[in-house]
Amino acid sequence: RYWFAMIMSLVWGVGLVLLLEGIVYLAAPSLVESVVKIVAKTSIQQRRMLGASMALAGSSILYVVKFLS
């Protein structure tokens, strides 16, 4: 039963990410294109650091939300 709740939380999270990304693409597609061009000009090392920073920020947010609930 616990695994089912975990899977449902994962599916809910994926749905939330898709919703937010969809809203960004709907509201500002040219801004997304500009950001992609900027990211394409950065080095692989900088992109890895950005990805690690985003993963750390996301996991920190999830930890705080879980801690507060």
CHARMM internal coordinates of N, CA and C (Angstrom, degrees):
IC EDIT
DIST 1 N 1 CA 1.4541
DIST 1 CA 1 C 1.5358
ANGL 1 N 1 CA 1 C 110.91
DIST 1 C 2 N 1.3351
ANGL 1 CA 1 C 2 N 116.60
DIHE 1 N 1 CA 1 C 2 N -36.75
DIST 2 N 2 CA 1.4602
ANGL 1 C 2 N 2 CA 120.33
DIHE 1 CA 1 C 2 N 2 CA 178.85
DIST 2 CA 2 C 1.5225
ANGL 2 N 2 CA 2 C 111.60
DIHE 1 C 2 N 2 CA 2 C -63.96
DIST 2 C 3 N 1.3357
ANGL 2 CA 2 C 3 N 116.70
DIHE 2 N 2 CA 2 C 3 N -39.98
DIST 3 N 3 CA 1.4701
ANGL 2 C 3 N 3 CA 120.18
DIHE 2 CA 2 C 3 N 3 CA -179.30
DIST 3 CA 3 C 1.5190
ANGL 3 N 3 CA 3 C 110.41
DIHE 2 C 3 N 3 CA 3 C -63.71
DIST 3 C 4 N 1.3398
ANGL 3 CA 3 C 4 N 117.66
DIHE 3 N 3 CA 3 C 4 N -33.53
DIST 4 N 4 CA 1.4590
ANGL 3 C 4 N 4 CA 120.53
DIHE 3 CA 3 C 4 N 4 CA 179.30
DIST 4 CA 4 C 1.5336
ANGL 4 N 4 CA 4 C 110.47
DIHE 3 C 4 N 4 CA 4 C -65.16
DIST 4 C 5 N 1.3219
ANGL 4 CA 4 C 5 N 116.49
DIHE 4 N 4 CA 4 C 5 N -42.47
DIST 5 N 5 CA 1.4634
ANGL 4 C 5 N 5 CA 120.54
DIHE 4 CA 4 C 5 N 5 CA 178.65
DIST 5 CA 5 C 1.5289
ANGL 5 N 5 CA 5 C 110.42
DIHE 4 C 5 N 5 CA 5 C -63.79
DIST 5 C 6 N 1.3293
ANGL 5 CA 5 C 6 N 116.40
DIHE 5 N 5 CA 5 C 6 N -38.69
DIST 6 N 6 CA 1.4617
ANGL 5 C 6 N 6 CA 119.79
DIHE 5 CA 5 C 6 N 6 CA 178.44
DIST 6 CA 6 C 1.5234
ANGL 6 N 6 CA 6 C 111.14
DIHE 5 C 6 N 6 CA 6 C -65.32
DIST 6 C 7 N 1.3202
ANGL 6 CA 6 C 7 N 116.74
DIHE 6 N 6 CA 6 C 7 N -42.92
DIST 7 N 7 CA 1.4624
ANGL 6 C 7 N 7 CA 120.37
DIHE 6 CA 6 C 7 N 7 CA 178.95
DIST 7 CA 7 C 1.5245
ANGL 7 N 7 CA 7 C 110.55
DIHE 6 C 7 N 7 CA 7 C -64.16
DIST 7 C 8 N 1.3307
ANGL 7 CA 7 C 8 N 116.61
DIHE 7 N 7 CA 7 C 8 N -41.40
DIST 8 N 8 CA 1.4637
ANGL 7 C 8 N 8 CA 119.66
DIHE 7 CA 7 C 8 N 8 CA 179.16
DIST 8 CA 8 C 1.5314
ANGL 8 N 8 CA 8 C 110.99
DIHE 7 C 8 N 8 CA 8 C -65.14
DIST 8 C 9 N 1.3187
ANGL 8 CA 8 C 9 N 117.60
DIHE 8 N 8 CA 8 C 9 N -36.70
DIST 9 N 9 CA 1.4655
ANGL 8 C 9 N 9 CA 120.43
DIHE 8 CA 8 C 9 N 9 CA 176.25
DIST 9 CA 9 C 1.5240
ANGL 9 N 9 CA 9 C 110.91
DIHE 8 C 9 N 9 CA 9 C -65.29
DIST 9 C 10 N 1.3166
ANGL 9 CA 9 C 10 N 117.09
DIHE 9 N 9 CA 9 C 10 N -40.48
DIST 10 N 10 CA 1.4628
ANGL 9 C 10 N 10 CA 121.52
DIHE 9 CA 9 C 10 N 10 CA 177.96
DIST 10 CA 10 C 1.5233
ANGL 10 N 10 CA 10 C 110.80
DIHE 9 C 10 N 10 CA 10 C -63.96
DIST 10 C 11 N 1.3151
ANGL 10 CA 10 C 11 N 117.25
DIHE 10 N 10 CA 10 C 11 N -44.92
DIST 11 N 11 CA 1.4655
ANGL 10 C 11 N 11 CA 121.02
DIHE 10 CA 10 C 11 N 11 CA 178.84
DIST 11 CA 11 C 1.5261
ANGL 11 N 11 CA 11 C 110.10
DIHE 10 C 11 N 11 CA 11 C -63.47
DIST 11 C 12 N 1.3404
ANGL 11 CA 11 C 12 N 116.79
DIHE 11 N 11 CA 11 C 12 N -41.12
DIST 12 N 12 CA 1.4624
ANGL 11 C 12 N 12 CA 120.75
DIHE 11 CA 11 C 12 N 12 CA 178.16
DIST 12 CA 12 C 1.5304
ANGL 12 N 12 CA 12 C 110.27
DIHE 11 C 12 N 12 CA 12 C -61.36
DIST 12 C 13 N 1.3311
ANGL 12 CA 12 C 13 N 116.32
DIHE 12 N 12 CA 12 C 13 N -43.07
DIST 13 N 13 CA 1.4616
ANGL 12 C 13 N 13 CA 120.61
DIHE 12 CA 12 C 13 N 13 CA 179.53
DIST 13 CA 13 C 1.5215
ANGL 13 N 13 CA 13 C 112.70
DIHE 12 C 13 N 13 CA 13 C -63.93
DIST 13 C 14 N 1.3248
ANGL 13 CA 13 C 14 N 116.83
DIHE 13 N 13 CA 13 C 14 N -42.65
DIST 14 N 14 CA 1.4658
ANGL 13 C 14 N 14 CA 120.81
DIHE 13 CA 13 C 14 N 14 CA 177.77
DIST 14 CA 14 C 1.5310
ANGL 14 N 14 CA 14 C 109.83
DIHE 13 C 14 N 14 CA 14 C -62.88
DIST 14 C 15 N 1.3232
ANGL 14 CA 14 C 15 N 116.23
DIHE 14 N 14 CA 14 C 15 N -42.28
DIST 15 N 15 CA 1.4686
ANGL 14 C 15 N 15 CA 120.03
DIHE 14 CA 14 C 15 N 15 CA 177.21
DIST 15 CA 15 C 1.5170
ANGL 15 N 15 CA 15 C 111.92
DIHE 14 C 15 N 15 CA 15 C -61.21
DIST 15 C 16 N 1.3179
ANGL 15 CA 15 C 16 N 117.06
DIHE 15 N 15 CA 15 C 16 N -40.61
DIST 16 N 16 CA 1.4596
ANGL 15 C 16 N 16 CA 121.36
DIHE 15 CA 15 C 16 N 16 CA 178.70
DIST 16 CA 16 C 1.5274
ANGL 16 N 16 CA 16 C 111.23
DIHE 15 C 16 N 16 CA 16 C -64.18
DIST 16 C 17 N 1.3222
ANGL 16 CA 16 C 17 N 117.07
DIHE 16 N 16 CA 16 C 17 N -43.00
DIST 17 N 17 CA 1.4680
ANGL 16 C 17 N 17 CA 120.78
DIHE 16 CA 16 C 17 N 17 CA 177.97
DIST 17 CA 17 C 1.5272
ANGL 17 N 17 CA 17 C 110.19
DIHE 16 C 17 N 17 CA 17 C -61.99
DIST 17 C 18 N 1.3261
ANGL 17 CA 17 C 18 N 117.01
DIHE 17 N 17 CA 17 C 18 N -45.39
DIST 18 N 18 CA 1.4705
ANGL 17 C 18 N 18 CA 120.11
DIHE 17 CA 17 C 18 N 18 CA 178.95
DIST 18 CA 18 C 1.5281
ANGL 18 N 18 CA 18 C 111.56
DIHE 17 C 18 N 18 CA 18 C -62.36
DIST 18 C 19 N 1.3171
ANGL 18 CA 18 C 19 N 117.19
DIHE 18 N 18 CA 18 C 19 N -39.45
DIST 19 N 19 CA 1.4607
ANGL 18 C 19 N 19 CA 121.18
DIHE 18 CA 18 C 19 N 19 CA 177.60
DIST 19 CA 19 C 1.5279
ANGL 19 N 19 CA 19 C 110.82
DIHE 18 C 19 N 19 CA 19 C -61.53
DIST 19 C 20 N 1.3264
ANGL 19 CA 19 C 20 N 116.68
DIHE 19 N 19 CA 19 C 20 N -49.10
DIST 20 N 20 CA 1.4639
ANGL 19 C 20 N 20 CA 120.00
DIHE 19 CA 19 C 20 N 20 CA -178.39
DIST 20 CA 20 C 1.5248
ANGL 20 N 20 CA 20 C 112.02
DIHE 19 C 20 N 20 CA 20 C -65.14
DIST 20 C 21 N 1.3249
ANGL 20 CA 20 C 21 N 116.75
DIHE 20 N 20 CA 20 C 21 N -42.36
DIST 21 N 21 CA 1.4700
ANGL 20 C 21 N 21 CA 118.89
DIHE 20 CA 20 C 21 N 21 CA 177.89
DIST 21 CA 21 C 1.5250
ANGL 21 N 21 CA 21 C 110.79
DIHE 20 C 21 N 21 CA 21 C -64.81
DIST 21 C 22 N 1.3126
ANGL 21 CA 21 C 22 N 116.32
DIHE 21 N 21 CA 21 C 22 N -39.49
DIST 22 N 22 CA 1.4643
ANGL 21 C 22 N 22 CA 119.59
DIHE 21 CA 21 C 22 N 22 CA 178.44
DIST 22 CA 22 C 1.5169
ANGL 22 N 22 CA 22 C 111.90
DIHE 21 C 22 N 22 CA 22 C -62.04
DIST 22 C 23 N 1.3294
ANGL 22 CA 22 C 23 N 116.87
DIHE 22 N 22 CA 22 C 23 N -40.17
DIST 23 N 23 CA 1.4636
ANGL 22 C 23 N 23 CA 120.68
DIHE 22 CA 22 C 23 N 23 CA 178.41
DIST 23 CA 23 C 1.5262
ANGL 23 N 23 CA 23 C 110.35
DIHE 22 C 23 N 23 CA 23 C -63.90
DIST 23 C 24 N 1.3306
ANGL 23 CA 23 C 24 N 116.93
DIHE 23 N 23 CA 23 C 24 N -41.16
DIST 24 N 24 CA 1.4702
ANGL 23 C 24 N 24 CA 120.23
DIHE 23 CA 23 C 24 N 24 CA 178.95
DIST 24 CA 24 C 1.5353
ANGL 24 N 24 CA 24 C 110.26
DIHE 23 C 24 N 24 CA 24 C -62.49
DIST 24 C 25 N 1.3328
ANGL 24 CA 24 C 25 N 116.92
DIHE 24 N 24 CA 24 C 25 N -46.92
DIST 25 N 25 CA 1.4633
ANGL 24 C 25 N 25 CA 119.98
DIHE 24 CA 24 C 25 N 25 CA 179.40
DIST 25 CA 25 C 1.5247
ANGL 25 N 25 CA 25 C 111.64
DIHE 24 C 25 N 25 CA 25 C -64.64
DIST 25 C 26 N 1.3146
ANGL 25 CA 25 C 26 N 117.56
DIHE 25 N 25 CA 25 C 26 N -33.82
DIST 26 N 26 CA 1.4556
ANGL 25 C 26 N 26 CA 121.54
DIHE 25 CA 25 C 26 N 26 CA 178.69
DIST 26 CA 26 C 1.5223
ANGL 26 N 26 CA 26 C 111.31
DIHE 25 C 26 N 26 CA 26 C -71.00
DIST 26 C 27 N 1.3259
ANGL 26 CA 26 C 27 N 116.37
DIHE 26 N 26 CA 26 C 27 N -43.13
DIST 27 N 27 CA 1.4631
ANGL 26 C 27 N 27 CA 120.88
DIHE 26 CA 26 C 27 N 27 CA -173.69
DIST 27 CA 27 C 1.5284
ANGL 27 N 27 CA 27 C 113.44
DIHE 26 C 27 N 27 CA 27 C -80.39
DIST 27 C 28 N 1.3408
ANGL 27 CA 27 C 28 N 117.29
DIHE 27 N 27 CA 27 C 28 N -36.20
DIST 28 N 28 CA 1.4718
ANGL 27 C 28 N 28 CA 118.83
DIHE 27 CA 27 C 28 N 28 CA -172.89
DIST 28 CA 28 C 1.5252
ANGL 28 N 28 CA 28 C 111.32
DIHE 27 C 28 N 28 CA 28 C -145.57
DIST 28 C 29 N 1.3296
ANGL 28 CA 28 C 29 N 118.30
DIHE 28 N 28 CA 28 C 29 N 66.64
DIST 29 N 29 CA 1.4675
ANGL 28 C 29 N 29 CA 119.50
DIHE 28 CA 28 C 29 N 29 CA -178.42
DIST 29 CA 29 C 1.5313
ANGL 29 N 29 CA 29 C 113.17
DIHE 28 C 29 N 29 CA 29 C -64.22
DIST 29 C 30 N 1.3137
ANGL 29 CA 29 C 30 N 117.98
DIHE 29 N 29 CA 29 C 30 N -32.74
DIST 30 N 30 CA 1.4680
ANGL 29 C 30 N 30 CA 119.19
DIHE 29 CA 29 C 30 N 30 CA 179.82
DIST 30 CA 30 C 1.5270
ANGL 30 N 30 CA 30 C 110.84
DIHE 29 C 30 N 30 CA 30 C -70.95
DIST 30 C 31 N 1.3232
ANGL 30 CA 30 C 31 N 117.15
DIHE 30 N 30 CA 30 C 31 N -32.50
DIST 31 N 31 CA 1.4587
ANGL 30 C 31 N 31 CA 120.20
DIHE 30 CA 30 C 31 N 31 CA 176.47
DIST 31 CA 31 C 1.5253
ANGL 31 N 31 CA 31 C 110.25
DIHE 30 C 31 N 31 CA 31 C -66.60
DIST 31 C 32 N 1.3140
ANGL 31 CA 31 C 32 N 116.78
DIHE 31 N 31 CA 31 C 32 N -40.05
DIST 32 N 32 CA 1.4654
ANGL 31 C 32 N 32 CA 120.36
DIHE 31 CA 31 C 32 N 32 CA 177.52
DIST 32 CA 32 C 1.5258
ANGL 32 N 32 CA 32 C 109.54
DIHE 31 C 32 N 32 CA 32 C -61.54
DIST 32 C 33 N 1.3063
ANGL 32 CA 32 C 33 N 117.12
DIHE 32 N 32 CA 32 C 33 N -42.78
DIST 33 N 33 CA 1.4613
ANGL 32 C 33 N 33 CA 120.98
DIHE 32 CA 32 C 33 N 33 CA 179.09
DIST 33 CA 33 C 1.5312
ANGL 33 N 33 CA 33 C 111.16
DIHE 32 C 33 N 33 CA 33 C -62.17
DIST 33 C 34 N 1.3123
ANGL 33 CA 33 C 34 N 117.14
DIHE 33 N 33 CA 33 C 34 N -41.18
DIST 34 N 34 CA 1.4631
ANGL 33 C 34 N 34 CA 120.87
DIHE 33 CA 33 C 34 N 34 CA 178.01
DIST 34 CA 34 C 1.5262
ANGL 34 N 34 CA 34 C 111.20
DIHE 33 C 34 N 34 CA 34 C -64.19
DIST 34 C 35 N 1.3211
ANGL 34 CA 34 C 35 N 117.12
DIHE 34 N 34 CA 34 C 35 N -42.10
DIST 35 N 35 CA 1.4604
ANGL 34 C 35 N 35 CA 121.03
DIHE 34 CA 34 C 35 N 35 CA 179.27
DIST 35 CA 35 C 1.5228
ANGL 35 N 35 CA 35 C 110.62
DIHE 34 C 35 N 35 CA 35 C -64.01
DIST 35 C 36 N 1.3318
ANGL 35 CA 35 C 36 N 116.89
DIHE 35 N 35 CA 35 C 36 N -41.14
DIST 36 N 36 CA 1.4665
ANGL 35 C 36 N 36 CA 120.66
DIHE 35 CA 35 C 36 N 36 CA 178.97
DIST 36 CA 36 C 1.5288
ANGL 36 N 36 CA 36 C 110.35
DIHE 35 C 36 N 36 CA 36 C -62.44
DIST 36 C 37 N 1.3159
ANGL 36 CA 36 C 37 N 117.51
DIHE 36 N 36 CA 36 C 37 N -40.23
DIST 37 N 37 CA 1.4669
ANGL 36 C 37 N 37 CA 120.66
DIHE 36 CA 36 C 37 N 37 CA 178.01
DIST 37 CA 37 C 1.5240
ANGL 37 N 37 CA 37 C 111.26
DIHE 36 C 37 N 37 CA 37 C -64.38
DIST 37 C 38 N 1.3252
ANGL 37 CA 37 C 38 N 116.98
DIHE 37 N 37 CA 37 C 38 N -40.69
DIST 38 N 38 CA 1.4664
ANGL 37 C 38 N 38 CA 120.57
DIHE 37 CA 37 C 38 N 38 CA 178.58
DIST 38 CA 38 C 1.5189
ANGL 38 N 38 CA 38 C 110.23
DIHE 37 C 38 N 38 CA 38 C -64.81
DIST 38 C 39 N 1.3271
ANGL 38 CA 38 C 39 N 116.91
DIHE 38 N 38 CA 38 C 39 N -44.92
DIST 39 N 39 CA 1.4697
ANGL 38 C 39 N 39 CA 120.94
DIHE 38 CA 38 C 39 N 39 CA -179.58
DIST 39 CA 39 C 1.5211
ANGL 39 N 39 CA 39 C 110.41
DIHE 38 C 39 N 39 CA 39 C -63.87
DIST 39 C 40 N 1.3257
ANGL 39 CA 39 C 40 N 117.09
DIHE 39 N 39 CA 39 C 40 N -37.81
DIST 40 N 40 CA 1.4712
ANGL 39 C 40 N 40 CA 120.59
DIHE 39 CA 39 C 40 N 40 CA -179.90
DIST 40 CA 40 C 1.5301
ANGL 40 N 40 CA 40 C 111.42
DIHE 39 C 40 N 40 CA 40 C -63.14
DIST 40 C 41 N 1.3213
ANGL 40 CA 40 C 41 N 117.78
DIHE 40 N 40 CA 40 C 41 N -26.27
DIST 41 N 41 CA 1.4649
ANGL 40 C 41 N 41 CA 121.29
DIHE 40 CA 40 C 41 N 41 CA -179.27
DIST 41 CA 41 C 1.5262
ANGL 41 N 41 CA 41 C 112.84
DIHE 40 C 41 N 41 CA 41 C -83.24
DIST 41 C 42 N 1.3268
ANGL 41 CA 41 C 42 N 117.04
DIHE 41 N 41 CA 41 C 42 N -13.01
DIST 42 N 42 CA 1.4693
ANGL 41 C 42 N 42 CA 119.40
DIHE 41 CA 41 C 42 N 42 CA -179.03
DIST 42 CA 42 C 1.5251
ANGL 42 N 42 CA 42 C 110.16
DIHE 41 C 42 N 42 CA 42 C -82.54
DIST 42 C 43 N 1.3158
ANGL 42 CA 42 C 43 N 114.79
DIHE 42 N 42 CA 42 C 43 N 159.74
DIST 43 N 43 CA 1.4603
ANGL 42 C 43 N 43 CA 119.44
DIHE 42 CA 42 C 43 N 43 CA -179.37
DIST 43 CA 43 C 1.5310
ANGL 43 N 43 CA 43 C 110.71
DIHE 42 C 43 N 43 CA 43 C -75.76
DIST 43 C 44 N 1.3258
ANGL 43 CA 43 C 44 N 114.77
DIHE 43 N 43 CA 43 C 44 N 163.18
DIST 44 N 44 CA 1.4616
ANGL 43 C 44 N 44 CA 120.72
DIHE 43 CA 43 C 44 N 44 CA 178.04
DIST 44 CA 44 C 1.5294
ANGL 44 N 44 CA 44 C 109.82
DIHE 43 C 44 N 44 CA 44 C -59.57
DIST 44 C 45 N 1.3173
ANGL 44 CA 44 C 45 N 117.02
DIHE 44 N 44 CA 44 C 45 N -42.04
DIST 45 N 45 CA 1.4686
ANGL 44 C 45 N 45 CA 120.98
DIHE 44 CA 44 C 45 N 45 CA -179.43
DIST 45 CA 45 C 1.5268
ANGL 45 N 45 CA 45 C 111.21
DIHE 44 C 45 N 45 CA 45 C -61.65
DIST 45 C 46 N 1.3275
ANGL 45 CA 45 C 46 N 116.99
DIHE 45 N 45 CA 45 C 46 N -41.75
DIST 46 N 46 CA 1.4649
ANGL 45 C 46 N 46 CA 120.27
DIHE 45 CA 45 C 46 N 46 CA 178.69
DIST 46 CA 46 C 1.5224
ANGL 46 N 46 CA 46 C 110.79
DIHE 45 C 46 N 46 CA 46 C -65.81
DIST 46 C 47 N 1.3366
ANGL 46 CA 46 C 47 N 117.28
DIHE 46 N 46 CA 46 C 47 N -39.24
DIST 47 N 47 CA 1.4740
ANGL 46 C 47 N 47 CA 120.29
DIHE 46 CA 46 C 47 N 47 CA 177.72
DIST 47 CA 47 C 1.5156
ANGL 47 N 47 CA 47 C 111.31
DIHE 46 C 47 N 47 CA 47 C -65.34
DIST 47 C 48 N 1.3452
ANGL 47 CA 47 C 48 N 116.96
DIHE 47 N 47 CA 47 C 48 N -37.95
DIST 48 N 48 CA 1.4629
ANGL 47 C 48 N 48 CA 119.77
DIHE 47 CA 47 C 48 N 48 CA 177.37
DIST 48 CA 48 C 1.5244
ANGL 48 N 48 CA 48 C 110.64
DIHE 47 C 48 N 48 CA 48 C -64.70
DIST 48 C 49 N 1.3162
ANGL 48 CA 48 C 49 N 116.53
DIHE 48 N 48 CA 48 C 49 N -42.26
DIST 49 N 49 CA 1.4699
ANGL 48 C 49 N 49 CA 119.94
DIHE 48 CA 48 C 49 N 49 CA 178.54
DIST 49 CA 49 C 1.5282
ANGL 49 N 49 CA 49 C 111.00
DIHE 48 C 49 N 49 CA 49 C -64.72
DIST 49 C 50 N 1.3241
ANGL 49 CA 49 C 50 N 116.79
DIHE 49 N 49 CA 49 C 50 N -39.42
DIST 50 N 50 CA 1.4587
ANGL 49 C 50 N 50 CA 120.93
DIHE 49 CA 49 C 50 N 50 CA 176.44
DIST 50 CA 50 C 1.5274
ANGL 50 N 50 CA 50 C 110.21
DIHE 49 C 50 N 50 CA 50 C -62.59
DIST 50 C 51 N 1.3211
ANGL 50 CA 50 C 51 N 116.62
DIHE 50 N 50 CA 50 C 51 N -45.51
DIST 51 N 51 CA 1.4593
ANGL 50 C 51 N 51 CA 120.85
DIHE 50 CA 50 C 51 N 51 CA 178.40
DIST 51 CA 51 C 1.5164
ANGL 51 N 51 CA 51 C 112.09
DIHE 50 C 51 N 51 CA 51 C -61.91
DIST 51 C 52 N 1.3249
ANGL 51 CA 51 C 52 N 117.06
DIHE 51 N 51 CA 51 C 52 N -42.52
DIST 52 N 52 CA 1.4674
ANGL 51 C 52 N 52 CA 120.70
DIHE 51 CA 51 C 52 N 52 CA 178.37
DIST 52 CA 52 C 1.5220
ANGL 52 N 52 CA 52 C 110.75
DIHE 51 C 52 N 52 CA 52 C -64.71
DIST 52 C 53 N 1.3179
ANGL 52 CA 52 C 53 N 116.82
DIHE 52 N 52 CA 52 C 53 N -40.63
DIST 53 N 53 CA 1.4664
ANGL 52 C 53 N 53 CA 120.53
DIHE 52 CA 52 C 53 N 53 CA 178.60
DIST 53 CA 53 C 1.5241
ANGL 53 N 53 CA 53 C 111.35
DIHE 52 C 53 N 53 CA 53 C -64.39
DIST 53 C 54 N 1.3270
ANGL 53 CA 53 C 54 N 116.28
DIHE 53 N 53 CA 53 C 54 N -41.86
DIST 54 N 54 CA 1.4599
ANGL 53 C 54 N 54 CA 120.06
DIHE 53 CA 53 C 54 N 54 CA 178.97
DIST 54 CA 54 C 1.5231
ANGL 54 N 54 CA 54 C 111.27
DIHE 53 C 54 N 54 CA 54 C -66.74
DIST 54 C 55 N 1.3213
ANGL 54 CA 54 C 55 N 116.91
DIHE 54 N 54 CA 54 C 55 N -39.67
DIST 55 N 55 CA 1.4635
ANGL 54 C 55 N 55 CA 120.62
DIHE 54 CA 54 C 55 N 55 CA 178.08
DIST 55 CA 55 C 1.5251
ANGL 55 N 55 CA 55 C 110.28
DIHE 54 C 55 N 55 CA 55 C -64.69
DIST 55 C 56 N 1.3182
ANGL 55 CA 55 C 56 N 117.09
DIHE 55 N 55 CA 55 C 56 N -41.50
DIST 56 N 56 CA 1.4614
ANGL 55 C 56 N 56 CA 121.01
DIHE 55 CA 55 C 56 N 56 CA 178.36
DIST 56 CA 56 C 1.5281
ANGL 56 N 56 CA 56 C 110.66
DIHE 55 C 56 N 56 CA 56 C -65.22
DIST 56 C 57 N 1.3184
ANGL 56 CA 56 C 57 N 116.92
DIHE 56 N 56 CA 56 C 57 N -43.73
DIST 57 N 57 CA 1.4660
ANGL 56 C 57 N 57 CA 120.30
DIHE 56 CA 56 C 57 N 57 CA 178.95
DIST 57 CA 57 C 1.5312
ANGL 57 N 57 CA 57 C 110.70
DIHE 56 C 57 N 57 CA 57 C -63.20
DIST 57 C 58 N 1.3195
ANGL 57 CA 57 C 58 N 116.41
DIHE 57 N 57 CA 57 C 58 N -43.87
DIST 58 N 58 CA 1.4597
ANGL 57 C 58 N 58 CA 120.05
DIHE 57 CA 57 C 58 N 58 CA 179.73
DIST 58 CA 58 C 1.5109
ANGL 58 N 58 CA 58 C 112.68
DIHE 57 C 58 N 58 CA 58 C -64.24
DIST 58 C 59 N 1.3194
ANGL 58 CA 58 C 59 N 116.81
DIHE 58 N 58 CA 58 C 59 N -43.88
DIST 59 N 59 CA 1.4588
ANGL 58 C 59 N 59 CA 119.34
DIHE 58 CA 58 C 59 N 59 CA 179.72
DIST 59 CA 59 C 1.5294
ANGL 59 N 59 CA 59 C 110.81
DIHE 58 C 59 N 59 CA 59 C -67.94
DIST 59 C 60 N 1.3283
ANGL 59 CA 59 C 60 N 117.57
DIHE 59 N 59 CA 59 C 60 N -33.32
DIST 60 N 60 CA 1.4632
ANGL 59 C 60 N 60 CA 120.73
DIHE 59 CA 59 C 60 N 60 CA 176.41
DIST 60 CA 60 C 1.5220
ANGL 60 N 60 CA 60 C 111.04
DIHE 59 C 60 N 60 CA 60 C -65.42
DIST 60 C 61 N 1.3137
ANGL 60 CA 60 C 61 N 116.38
DIHE 60 N 60 CA 60 C 61 N -42.63
DIST 61 N 61 CA 1.4664
ANGL 60 C 61 N 61 CA 120.67
DIHE 60 CA 60 C 61 N 61 CA 177.83
DIST 61 CA 61 C 1.5262
ANGL 61 N 61 CA 61 C 110.15
DIHE 60 C 61 N 61 CA 61 C -62.25
DIST 61 C 62 N 1.3244
ANGL 61 CA 61 C 62 N 116.96
DIHE 61 N 61 CA 61 C 62 N -45.82
DIST 62 N 62 CA 1.4584
ANGL 61 C 62 N 62 CA 120.18
DIHE 61 CA 61 C 62 N 62 CA 179.12
DIST 62 CA 62 C 1.5219
ANGL 62 N 62 CA 62 C 111.59
DIHE 61 C 62 N 62 CA 62 C -62.04
DIST 62 C 63 N 1.3225
ANGL 62 CA 62 C 63 N 117.56
DIHE 62 N 62 CA 62 C 63 N -39.49
DIST 63 N 63 CA 1.4574
ANGL 62 C 63 N 63 CA 121.56
DIHE 62 CA 62 C 63 N 63 CA 178.57
DIST 63 CA 63 C 1.5282
ANGL 63 N 63 CA 63 C 110.62
DIHE 62 C 63 N 63 CA 63 C -63.47
DIST 63 C 64 N 1.3314
ANGL 63 CA 63 C 64 N 116.66
DIHE 63 N 63 CA 63 C 64 N -45.26
DIST 64 N 64 CA 1.4631
ANGL 63 C 64 N 64 CA 120.31
DIHE 63 CA 63 C 64 N 64 CA -179.52
DIST 64 CA 64 C 1.5201
ANGL 64 N 64 CA 64 C 110.48
DIHE 63 C 64 N 64 CA 64 C -63.89
DIST 64 C 65 N 1.3265
ANGL 64 CA 64 C 65 N 117.02
DIHE 64 N 64 CA 64 C 65 N -43.41
DIST 65 N 65 CA 1.4653
ANGL 64 C 65 N 65 CA 120.46
DIHE 64 CA 64 C 65 N 65 CA 179.08
DIST 65 CA 65 C 1.5167
ANGL 65 N 65 CA 65 C 110.44
DIHE 64 C 65 N 65 CA 65 C -61.76
DIST 65 C 66 N 1.3223
ANGL 65 CA 65 C 66 N 117.40
DIHE 65 N 65 CA 65 C 66 N -43.62
DIST 66 N 66 CA 1.4547
ANGL 65 C 66 N 66 CA 121.45
DIHE 65 CA 65 C 66 N 66 CA 179.06
DIST 66 CA 66 C 1.5288
ANGL 66 N 66 CA 66 C 110.24
DIHE 65 C 66 N 66 CA 66 C -65.45
DIST 66 C 67 N 1.3345
ANGL 66 CA 66 C 67 N 117.81
DIHE 66 N 66 CA 66 C 67 N -39.77
DIST 67 N 67 CA 1.4494
ANGL 66 C 67 N 67 CA 122.43
DIHE 66 CA 66 C 67 N 67 CA -179.54
DIST 67 CA 67 C 1.5245
ANGL 67 N 67 CA 67 C 111.48
DIHE 66 C 67 N 67 CA 67 C -65.23
DIST 67 C 68 N 1.3453
ANGL 67 CA 67 C 68 N 116.50
DIHE 67 N 67 CA 67 C 68 N -38.03
DIST 68 N 68 CA 1.4504
ANGL 67 C 68 N 68 CA 120.93
DIHE 67 CA 67 C 68 N 68 CA -178.24
DIST 68 CA 68 C 1.5266
ANGL 68 N 68 CA 68 C 113.61
DIHE 67 C 68 N 68 CA 68 C -78.54
DIST 68 C 69 N 1.3197
ANGL 68 CA 68 C 69 N 117.00
DIHE 68 N 68 CA 68 C 69 N -19.27
DIST 69 N 69 CA 1.4637
ANGL 68 C 69 N 69 CA 118.52
DIHE 68 CA 68 C 69 N 69 CA -177.68
DIST 69 CA 69 C 1.5017
ANGL 69 N 69 CA 69 C 112.84
DIHE 68 C 69 N 69 CA 69 C -93.53
END
COOR INIT
IC SEED 1 N 1 CA 1 C
IC BUILD
